[in-house]
Amino acid sequence: MPLYSYECGNCGVQFERMQKFADKPIKRCPECSKNSVKRIIQPAGIIFKGSGWYKTDSRSSSSASIPGGKSKKSDKTEKAEKSESKSSDSASTSSPPSDE
């Protein structure tokens, strides 16, 4: 059964009640007995369990992983990609031409 929070508009008292989904909302305040109680909307707590919920769990778009931690790419392809990234990094760190 869910726990609902209520607040009285007249006296300001806040209280909680466990109710079934089919039960009608409470309208009468237990403190001042006026019909000015409204239910407070609470955010739901979400718990993600299992794999696939974190950035590190998802596959990269370029290659799918094989069980056992090895990728489908060959060693030659990985070495070529590393050398390309190193050459592009060194080109981006060069100083811009000066205006003289």
BALOBA-1460 file (C-alpha; in Angstrom, 3 decimals):
// residues 100
<rec num="1" residu="m" x="0.000" y="0.000" z="0.000"/>
<rec num="2" residu="p" x="1.359" y="3.421" z="-0.898"/>
<rec num="3" residu="l" x="2.072" y="6.140" z="1.625"/>
<rec num="4" residu="y" x="0.372" y="9.473" z="0.844"/>
<rec num="5" residu="s" x="1.281" y="12.891" z="2.275"/>
<rec num="6" residu="y" x="-1.420" y="15.432" z="3.104"/>
<rec num="7" residu="e" x="-1.454" y="19.076" z="4.215"/>
<rec num="8" residu="c" x="-4.248" y="21.070" z="5.791"/>
<rec num="9" residu="g" x="-4.879" y="24.456" z="4.181"/>
<rec num="10" residu="n" x="-6.454" y="25.792" z="7.389"/>
<rec num="11" residu="c" x="-4.002" y="24.905" z="10.190"/>
<rec num="12" residu="g" x="-0.970" y="23.869" z="8.067"/>
<rec num="13" residu="v" x="-0.472" y="20.463" z="9.691"/>
<rec num="14" residu="q" x="1.190" y="17.838" z="7.478"/>
<rec num="15" residu="f" x="0.573" y="14.113" z="7.911"/>
<rec num="16" residu="e" x="0.940" y="10.815" z="6.079"/>
<rec num="17" residu="r" x="-1.459" y="7.902" z="5.650"/>
<rec num="18" residu="m" x="-1.113" y="4.440" z="4.145"/>
<rec num="19" residu="q" x="-4.019" y="3.918" z="1.782"/>
<rec num="20" residu="k" x="-5.066" y="1.527" z="-0.935"/>
<rec num="21" residu="f" x="-5.156" y="2.798" z="-4.507"/>
<rec num="22" residu="a" x="-8.944" y="2.469" z="-4.483"/>
<rec num="23" residu="d" x="-9.383" y="4.544" z="-1.276"/>
<rec num="24" residu="k" x="-10.693" y="8.093" z="-1.644"/>
<rec num="25" residu="p" x="-8.343" y="10.932" z="-0.629"/>
<rec num="26" residu="i" x="-8.710" y="12.271" z="2.914"/>
<rec num="27" residu="k" x="-10.582" y="15.579" z="3.076"/>
<rec num="28" residu="r" x="-10.983" y="16.201" z="6.839"/>
<rec num="29" residu="c" x="-8.021" y="17.399" z="8.918"/>
<rec num="30" residu="p" x="-7.289" y="15.267" z="12.032"/>
<rec num="31" residu="e" x="-6.200" y="18.393" z="13.999"/>
<rec num="32" residu="c" x="-8.773" y="21.107" z="13.218"/>
<rec num="33" residu="s" x="-11.539" y="18.909" z="11.683"/>
<rec num="34" residu="k" x="-12.013" y="21.268" z="8.705"/>
<rec num="35" residu="n" x="-12.490" y="20.041" z="5.130"/>
<rec num="36" residu="s" x="-9.385" y="21.775" z="3.773"/>
<rec num="37" residu="v" x="-6.913" y="18.880" z="3.352"/>
<rec num="38" residu="k" x="-5.100" y="18.359" z="0.044"/>
<rec num="39" residu="r" x="-2.786" y="15.566" z="-0.995"/>
<rec num="40" residu="i" x="0.851" y="16.562" z="-1.612"/>
<rec num="41" residu="i" x="2.412" y="15.076" z="-4.726"/>
<rec num="42" residu="q" x="5.723" y="13.380" z="-3.883"/>
<rec num="43" residu="p" x="8.379" y="12.310" z="-6.414"/>
<rec num="44" residu="a" x="8.684" y="8.557" z="-6.808"/>
<rec num="45" residu="g" x="11.912" y="6.850" z="-5.805"/>
<rec num="46" residu="i" x="13.425" y="4.910" z="-8.689"/>
<rec num="47" residu="i" x="16.060" y="2.221" z="-8.271"/>
<rec num="48" residu="f" x="17.821" y="0.919" z="-11.374"/>
<rec num="49" residu="k" x="19.047" y="-2.655" z="-10.945"/>
<rec num="50" residu="g" x="21.008" y="-4.778" z="-13.354"/>
<rec num="51" residu="s" x="23.447" y="-3.917" z="-16.093"/>
<rec num="52" residu="g" x="22.887" y="-1.445" z="-18.881"/>
<rec num="53" residu="w" x="22.028" y="1.620" z="-16.791"/>
<rec num="54" residu="y" x="25.442" y="3.253" z="-16.748"/>
<rec num="55" residu="k" x="27.537" y="4.857" z="-19.494"/>
<rec num="56" residu="t" x="30.243" y="2.266" z="-18.989"/>
<rec num="57" residu="d" x="27.749" y="-0.565" z="-19.541"/>
<rec num="58" residu="s" x="26.726" y="0.459" z="-23.042"/>
<rec num="59" residu="r" x="28.553" y="-0.618" z="-26.171"/>
<rec num="60" residu="s" x="30.433" y="1.835" z="-28.317"/>
<rec num="61" residu="s" x="28.908" y="2.581" z="-31.695"/>
<rec num="62" residu="s" x="32.041" y="1.527" z="-33.600"/>
<rec num="63" residu="s" x="32.352" y="-2.021" z="-32.263"/>
<rec num="64" residu="a" x="30.403" y="-4.525" z="-30.247"/>
<rec num="65" residu="s" x="32.127" y="-6.351" z="-27.437"/>
<rec num="66" residu="i" x="32.501" y="-10.097" z="-27.272"/>
<rec num="67" residu="p" x="31.981" y="-11.930" z="-23.962"/>
<rec num="68" residu="g" x="35.315" y="-12.199" z="-22.185"/>
<rec num="69" residu="g" x="36.250" y="-8.534" z="-22.620"/>
<rec num="70" residu="k" x="37.848" y="-8.741" z="-26.093"/>
<rec num="71" residu="s" x="36.558" y="-6.603" z="-28.928"/>
<rec num="72" residu="k" x="35.979" y="-7.715" z="-32.521"/>
<rec num="73" residu="k" x="38.651" y="-5.307" z="-33.841"/>
<rec num="74" residu="s" x="42.008" y="-6.737" z="-34.780"/>
<rec num="75" residu="d" x="45.226" y="-5.597" z="-33.106"/>
<rec num="76" residu="k" x="46.394" y="-3.931" z="-36.360"/>
<rec num="77" residu="t" x="43.210" y="-1.825" z="-36.552"/>
<rec num="78" residu="e" x="43.560" y="-0.709" z="-32.931"/>
<rec num="79" residu="k" x="47.238" y="0.256" z="-33.438"/>
<rec num="80" residu="a" x="46.363" y="2.249" z="-36.576"/>
<rec num="81" residu="e" x="43.584" y="4.115" z="-34.720"/>
<rec num="82" residu="k" x="45.940" y="4.948" z="-31.837"/>
<rec num="83" residu="s" x="48.608" y="6.320" z="-34.182"/>
<rec num="84" residu="e" x="45.976" y="8.436" z="-36.002"/>
<rec num="85" residu="s" x="44.721" y="9.908" z="-32.729"/>
<rec num="86" residu="k" x="48.293" y="10.724" z="-31.623"/>
<rec num="87" residu="s" x="49.059" y="12.527" z="-34.907"/>
<rec num="88" residu="s" x="45.822" y="14.544" z="-34.718"/>
<rec num="89" residu="d" x="46.581" y="15.483" z="-31.091"/>
<rec num="90" residu="s" x="50.048" y="16.796" z="-31.984"/>
<rec num="91" residu="a" x="48.631" y="18.801" z="-34.904"/>
<rec num="92" residu="s" x="46.038" y="20.439" z="-32.665"/>
<rec num="93" residu="t" x="48.645" y="21.521" z="-30.081"/>
<rec num="94" residu="s" x="50.798" y="23.484" z="-32.560"/>
<rec num="95" residu="s" x="50.781" y="27.261" z="-32.128"/>
<rec num="96" residu="p" x="48.699" y="29.413" z="-34.488"/>
<rec num="97" residu="p" x="50.517" y="31.555" z="-37.079"/>
<rec num="98" residu="s" x="51.432" y="35.014" z="-35.848"/>
<rec num="99" residu="d" x="50.335" y="38.214" z="-37.590"/>
<rec num="100" residu="e" x="53.388" y="40.316" z="-38.438"/>
